[in-house]
């Protein structure tokens, strides 16, 4: 029994790898619950009218791709489906291109499904701009100037029909922040008081975001991969992230089993010592 | 004067920035340039800040280059890595400038190297967390036991497995219901206390800078 306290880490890693791989190849299909935060984000997008302008912020990079890109993809598709106009900014320069590709793929999917998702008319990807929070504050005063009047691809704002309506970032343009750390949500809680804020965060950020949801500063949040899967269920009745949830469940189960085994070993060692 | 002028500039700009936040209509205040063009004062200041941040970026590149060129010249330990670093630093930057953000080769490196490496590094956490949790979560005391129970509930509340074992629609809202209470009440209380402390600390630091009491940012002679 005492040996359970010192299992070789290589076994820990091997079992983890197997448990993460099998459900991805052959999903188990465990039922998902539904978080209030996910419903709040979904209901907000559902309430948008055609032509409403919303902002999205890519405040993450490749490390959080698995958790936040599915959230961004589903949210963006939903906006296109509702006819809302989306302007995307990116607080993380390392994630700007990643976010663009996710939006581009979601726009293609929306087009195939018969929704209007034309670049420049229905959405614009402004991307990363230098200057940090100062630039973001300046976007409220003069959006074009703050962004040097060009989008992520180098197109001039004057050539993009949607941007004619976005000379300033005003409080009637809510924002959905896909955040994996800093800079991220504090940019908005500090400088965008009065703007409706919604957040898609990585799971480890939950402890930080939940108090903001509770205080009403953040109107709704998607919590990690679970949030993405729940959003897919609401939007499409299922999706690629739902399948990955089984892998996450088994990974967590293995951690719990390890904790139990470790404690059995620890307690039996204590008993032996007397 | 080497210290006084930066302190005076810091105080003046700190007050200007604070005034903008305190007096909203200041955002509409326009200044006229000698050529007759008009611009919001806040826009002018913001552009100056952006310019400074870009200059800082170049200073960082210059510093990095100087250090690594020194490594190569003196053939310090692992000096070939310095060559590799400089090749990547300047090569990728030049490629981006020539091709643009979505250029073919620039994009290929981004998608084929940067994103997978970033994802892989973070994915390793799944393995390390499993190993660390196994070694760290021992019921050595009441506090450790409590932490273990809370970790168990949060893990179960976040996964579909937890919902399958104890459903959200059953007693107490299942694992999700208890997780939500833990996050909304004890966690929120703790985090607010930490945040209040952080903000008070931030204000105190800003006031010390404004009064010229905090000078470490100027460096030491």
Interface residues (C-beta under 8 A of the other chain):
Chain A: X7 X9 X12 X13 X16 X17 X20 X30 X31 X32 X33 X34 X35 X36 X61 X62 X63 X64 X65 X66 X94 X96 X97 X98 X100 X101 X127 X130 X131 X132 X134 X135 X137 X138 X141 X142 X145 X146 X152 X153 X154 X203 X206 X207 X208 X210 X211 X214 X223 X224 X226 X229 X245 X246 X248 X249 X250 X251 X252 X253 X254 X255 X256 X258 X259 X261 X262 X263 X266 X267
Chain B: X27 X40 X42 X43 X46 X47 X49 X50 X53 X54 X57 X100 X101 X102 X107 X110 X111 X114 X115 X116 X117 X118 X119 X121 X122 X123 X126 X127 X129 X130 X131 X133 X134 X135 X137 X138 X139 X140 X148 X151 X152 X155 X156 X158 X159 X160 X161 X162 X163 X164 X167 X168 X174 X176 X180 X183 X184 X187 X188 X191 X192 X195
